Amino acid sequence: MPTIAVANHKGGVGKTTSTLNLAAALQDMGRRVLLVDMDPQGSLSVACGIVDVDSVQVSVGELLVARARQKRFDVTPAIVQSPCGLDLIPMGRFYR
């Protein structure tokens, strides 16, 4: 399964916008897309329509902590279909 990562240390260079538009384009082409919001501010989650990132039940933060503690976990409960129609593992209240 191909994986695409969009990263840049500098802020304000269009990472979130590029990621969201690339995901939407790939989905329109019939590809399965899962976005993972790793931004502590939750910008991608908000851009996808999840306005209240503090209400997220299972987020990237919980998944990372479980992995660091070498606990078995299933990512499926963390995946939400965002209002914009893309599957997303959102950033939540964990890091905020």
PABASE-749920 format. One record per residue: residue number from 0; residue in one letter; x, y negated, z negated of N, C-alpha, C in turn. Coordinates in pm, whole numbers. Each point is the difference from the previous one (the first is absolute). Layout:
BEGIN
@nr NUM; rest a; nx X; ny Y; nz Z; cax X; cay Y; caz Z; cx X; cy Y; cz Z .
...
***
This chain:
BEGIN
@nr 0; rest m; nx 85; ny 117; nz 0; cax -85; cay -117; caz 0; cx 90; cy -124; cz 0 .
@nr 1; rest p; nx -15; ny -87; nz 96; cax 83; cay -121; caz 5; cx -32; cy -94; cz -117 .
@nr 2; rest t; nx 104; ny -66; nz -47; cax -13; cay -98; caz -107; cx 61; cy -130; cz 48 .
@nr 3; rest i; nx -71; ny -109; nz -19; cax 50; cay -133; caz 35; cx 4; cy -83; cz -128 .
@nr 4; rest a; nx 113; ny -60; nz -27; cax 14; cay -87; caz -116; cx 32; cy -141; cz 47 .
@nr 5; rest v; nx -65; ny -98; nz -60; cax 28; cay -141; caz 30; cx 57; cy -60; cz -127 .
@nr 6; rest a; nx 125; ny -44; nz 9; cax 66; cay -53; caz -119; cx 95; cy -113; cz 37 .
@nr 7; rest n; nx 12; ny -95; nz -89; cax 95; cay -109; caz 14; cx 13; cy -63; cz -137 .
@nr 8; rest h; nx 119; ny -26; nz -43; cax 21; cay -56; caz -133; cx -57; cy -142; cz -12 .
@nr 9; rest k; nx 8; ny -75; nz 107; cax -47; cay -138; caz -2; cx -153; cy -5; cz 3 .
@nr 10; rest g; nx -55; ny -90; nz -75; cax -144; cay -19; caz 1; cx -43; cy -94; cz 111 .
@nr 11; rest g; nx -126; ny 7; nz 36; cax -55; cay -93; caz 97; cx 41; cy 24; cz 144 .
@nr 12; rest v; nx 37; ny 124; nz 32; cax 43; cay 29; caz 137; cx -106; cy 77; cz 80 .
@nr 13; rest g; nx -116; ny 24; nz -60; cax -110; cay 64; caz 73; cx -10; cy 150; cz -18 .
@nr 14; rest k; nx 55; ny 54; nz -108; cax -5; cay 145; caz -22; cx -144; cy 48; cz -14 .
@nr 15; rest t; nx -76; ny -65; nz -82; cax -138; cay 42; caz -24; cx -84; cy -12; cz 126 .
@nr 16; rest t; nx 10; ny -112; nz 67; cax -76; cay -22; caz 123; cx 38; cy 101; cz 107 .
@nr 17; rest s; nx 129; ny 22; nz 17; cax 46; cay 96; caz 100; cx -48; cy 141; cz -32 .
@nr 18; rest t; nx 9; ny 37; nz -128; cax -43; cay 133; caz -42; cx -148; cy 21; cz 25 .
@nr 19; rest l; nx -81; ny -96; nz -39; cax -145; cay 11; caz 17; cx -38; cy 8; cz 148 .
@nr 20; rest n; nx 61; ny -84; nz 82; cax -32; cay 1; caz 143; cx 49; cy 127; cz 69 .
@nr 21; rest l; nx 117; ny 49; nz -37; cax 52; cay 124; caz 55; cx -91; cy 117; cz -37 .
@nr 22; rest a; nx -42; ny 5; nz -126; cax -89; cay 107; caz -45; cx -134; cy -3; cz 75 .
@nr 23; rest a; nx -56; ny -119; nz 16; cax -128; cay -13; caz 72; cx 16; cy 43; cz 145 .
@nr 24; rest a; nx 110; ny -37; nz 63; cax 23; cay 38; caz 139; cx 17; cy 152; cz 13 .
@nr 25; rest l; nx 74; ny 60; nz -90; cax 18; cay 145; caz 5; cx -132; cy 73; cz -24 .
@nr 26; rest q; nx -81; ny -51; nz -92; cax -130; cay 62; caz -25; cx -90; cy -14; cz 123 .
@nr 27; rest d; nx 4; ny -113; nz 66; cax -79; cay -20; caz 123; cx 43; cy 96; cz 110 .
@nr 28; rest m; nx 128; ny 44; nz -4; cax 52; cay 95; caz 98; cx -34; cy 144; cz -38 .
@nr 29; rest g; nx -72; ny 18; nz -112; cax -41; cay 132; caz -41; cx 96; cy 70; cz -96 .
@nr 30; rest r; nx 99; ny -70; nz -49; cax 96; cay 58; caz -93; cx -52; cy -9; cz -143 .
@nr 31; rest r; nx 40; ny 97; nz -82; cax -34; cay -6; caz -142; cx 102; cy -89; cz -68 .
@nr 32; rest v; nx -49; ny -91; nz -83; cax 86; cay -99; caz -64; cx -29; cy -3; cz -149 .
@nr 33; rest l; nx 107; ny 1; nz -79; cax -11; cay -19; caz -144; cx 95; cy -111; cz -39 .
@nr 34; rest l; nx -53; ny -109; nz -49; cax 81; cay -112; caz -48; cx 33; cy 22; cz -147 .
@nr 35; rest v; nx 123; ny -33; nz -39; cax 41; cay 8; caz -140; cx 53; cy -138; cz -38 .
@nr 36; rest d; nx -72; ny -66; nz -90; cax 37; cay -136; caz -40; cx 103; cy 6; cz -112 .
@nr 37; rest m; nx 124; ny -35; nz 30; cax 108; cay 2; caz -98; cx 33; cy -140; cz -52 .
@nr 38; rest d; nx -74; ny -98; nz 41; cax 22; cay -138; caz -42; cx -58; cy -21; cz -140 .
@nr 39; rest p; nx 81; ny -40; nz -96; cax -52; cay -21; caz -136; cx -117; cy -98; cz -7 .
@nr 40; rest q; nx -10; ny -90; nz 97; cax -112; cay -95; caz 1; cx -124; cy 59; cz 65 .
@nr 41; rest g; nx 11; ny 116; nz 63; cax -115; cay 64; caz 62; cx -48; cy -71; cz 125 .
@nr 42; rest s; nx 86; ny -65; nz 71; cax -40; cay -80; caz 117; cx -69; cy 83; cz 108 .
@nr 43; rest l; nx 52; ny 120; nz 28; cax -61; cay 83; caz 104; cx -139; cy 48; cz -44 .
@nr 44; rest s; nx -13; ny 34; nz -127; cax -131; cay 42; caz -53; cx -102; cy -112; cz 16 .
@nr 45; rest v; nx 40; ny -121; nz -35; cax -89; cay -116; caz 14; cx -31; cy -27; cz 147 .
@nr 46; rest a; nx 101; ny 10; nz 86; cax -21; cay -23; caz 144; cx -96; cy 103; cz 60 .
@nr 47; rest c; nx -4; ny 119; nz -58; cax -91; cay 105; caz 48; cx -141; cy -16; cz -57 .
@nr 48; rest g; nx -19; ny -97; nz -89; cax -133; cay -27; caz -52; cx -23; cy 43; cz -144 .
@nr 49; rest i; nx 102; ny 51; nz -66; cax -14; cay 36; caz -141; cx 36; cy -124; cz -81 .
@nr 50; rest v; nx -99; ny -80; nz -30; cax 23; cay -130; caz -60; cx 45; cy 13; cz -145 .
@nr 51; rest d; nx -60; ny 92; nz -75; cax 33; cay 15; caz -141; cx 94; cy 119; cz -16 .
@nr 52; rest v; nx 130; ny -23; nz 20; cax 97; cay 110; caz -11; cx 9; cy 52; cz -143 .
@nr 53; rest d; nx -45; ny -76; nz -97; cax 1; cay 45; caz -139; cx -103; cy 109; cz -26 .
@nr 54; rest s; nx -96; ny 18; nz 91; cax -105; cay 100; caz -19; cx 38; cy 135; cz 61 .
@nr 55; rest v; nx 115; ny 9; nz 63; cax 44; cay 125; caz 61; cx 20; cy 105; cz -108 .
@nr 56; rest q; nx -58; ny 119; nz 19; cax 9; cay 106; caz -101; cx 136; cy 69; cz 0 .
@nr 57; rest v; nx 46; ny 46; nz 116; cax 130; cay 66; caz 13; cx 79; cy -78; cz 105 .
@nr 58; rest s; nx 117; ny -47; nz -39; cax 78; cay -84; caz 91; cx 138; cy 59; cz 23 .
@nr 59; rest v; nx 76; ny -66; nz 84; cax 137; cay 38; caz 28; cx 80; cy 9; cz -129 .
@nr 60; rest g; nx -23; ny -90; nz -91; cax 73; cay -1; caz -127; cx -16; cy 129; cz -77 .
@nr 61; rest e; nx -123; ny 45; nz -15; cax -24; cay 125; caz -72; cx 65; cy 119; cz 72 .
@nr 62; rest l; nx -5; ny -1; nz 131; cax 62; cay 108; caz 77; cx 151; cy 2; cz -18 .
@nr 63; rest l; nx 63; ny -118; nz 0; cax 145; cay -7; caz -18; cx 41; cy 46; cz -139 .
@nr 64; rest v; nx -76; ny -38; nz -102; cax 32; cay 42; caz -136; cx -16; cy 153; cz -13 .
@nr 65; rest a; nx -106; ny 54; nz 56; cax -19; cay 145; caz -5; cx 115; cy 73; cz 68 .
@nr 66; rest r; nx 44; ny -51; nz 114; cax 111; cay 62; caz 72; cx 130; cy -12; cz -81 .
@nr 67; rest a; nx 23; ny -114; nz -61; cax 121; cay -20; caz -79; cx 4; cy 95; cz -120 .
@nr 68; rest r; nx -116; ny 31; nz -53; cax -9; cay 92; caz -114; cx -10; cy 145; cz 45 .
@nr 69; rest q; nx 14; ny 22; nz 130; cax -4; cay 132; caz 63; cx -128; cy 75; cz -32 .
@nr 70; rest k; nx -109; ny -74; nz -7; cax -130; cay 61; caz -22; cx -62; cy 35; cz 135 .
@nr 71; rest r; nx -78; ny 105; nz 1; cax -74; cay 33; caz 122; cx -115; cy -99; cz 13 .
@nr 72; rest f; nx -21; ny -45; nz 122; cax -109; cay -94; caz 22; cx -50; cy 13; cz 143 .
@nr 73; rest d; nx -122; ny -40; nz 18; cax -63; cay 1; caz 131; cx -25; cy -145; cz 39 .
@nr 74; rest v; nx 48; ny -41; nz 118; cax -19; cay -139; caz 41; cx -141; cy -28; cz 50 .
@nr 75; rest t; nx -77; ny 105; nz 27; cax -133; cay -18; caz 58; cx -88; cy -96; cz -78 .
@nr 76; rest p; nx -6; ny 5; nz -134; cax -85; cay -94; caz -73; cx 44; cy -146; cz 15 .
@nr 77; rest a; nx 124; ny -23; nz 40; cax 50; cay -137; caz 14; cx -38; cy -61; cz 135 .
@nr 78; rest i; nx -40; ny 83; nz 95; cax -32; cay -50; caz 134; cx -141; cy -56; cz 2 .
@nr 79; rest v; nx -12; ny -123; nz 44; cax -132; cay -63; caz 14; cx -16; cy -46; cz 145 .
@nr 80; rest q; nx -124; ny 1; nz 45; cax -25; cay -60; caz 131; cx -32; cy -146; cz -26 .
@nr 81; rest s; nx 85; ny -84; nz 52; cax -15; cay -143; caz -24; cx -118; cy -56; cz 80 .
@nr 82; rest p; nx -49; ny -116; nz -41; cax -108; cay -64; caz 76; cx 33; cy -25; cz 147 .
@nr 83; rest c; nx 130; ny -11; nz 32; cax 37; cay -21; caz 140; cx 5; cy 131; cz 78 .
@nr 84; rest g; nx -27; ny 113; nz -66; cax -10; cay 128; caz 68; cx 127; cy 83; cz 3 .
@nr 85; rest l; nx 106; ny -45; nz -66; cax 126; cay 74; caz -3; cx 15; cy 73; cz -133 .
@nr 86; rest d; nx 57; ny 121; nz 4; cax 31; cay 71; caz -123; cx 122; cy -64; cz -64 .
@nr 87; rest l; nx -5; ny -12; nz -132; cax 101; cay -77; caz -71; cx 22; cy 57; cz -139 .
@nr 88; rest i; nx 127; ny 7; nz -41; cax 32; cay 20; caz -141; cx 38; cy -138; cz -50 .
@nr 89; rest p; nx -88; ny -62; nz -77; cax 20; cay -139; caz -38; cx 96; cy -19; cz -117 .
@nr 90; rest m; nx 53; ny -118; nz -6; cax 73; cay -43; caz -119; cx -109; cy -41; cz -99 .
@nr 91; rest g; nx 17; ny 33; nz -123; cax -102; cay -33; caz -98; cx 57; cy -79; cz -115 .
@nr 92; rest r; nx -63; ny 13; nz -111; cax 35; cay -78; caz -118; cx 129; cy 46; cz -66 .
@nr 93; rest f; nx 54; ny 113; nz 39; cax 113; cay 59; caz -70; cx 120; cy -95; cz -12 .
@nr 94; rest y; nx 37; ny -62; nz 110; cax 119; cay -86; caz -1; cx -32; cy -145; cz -28 .
@nr 95; rest r; nx -124; ny -34; nz -15; cax -35; cay -141; caz -7; cx -5; cy -49; cz -141 .
***
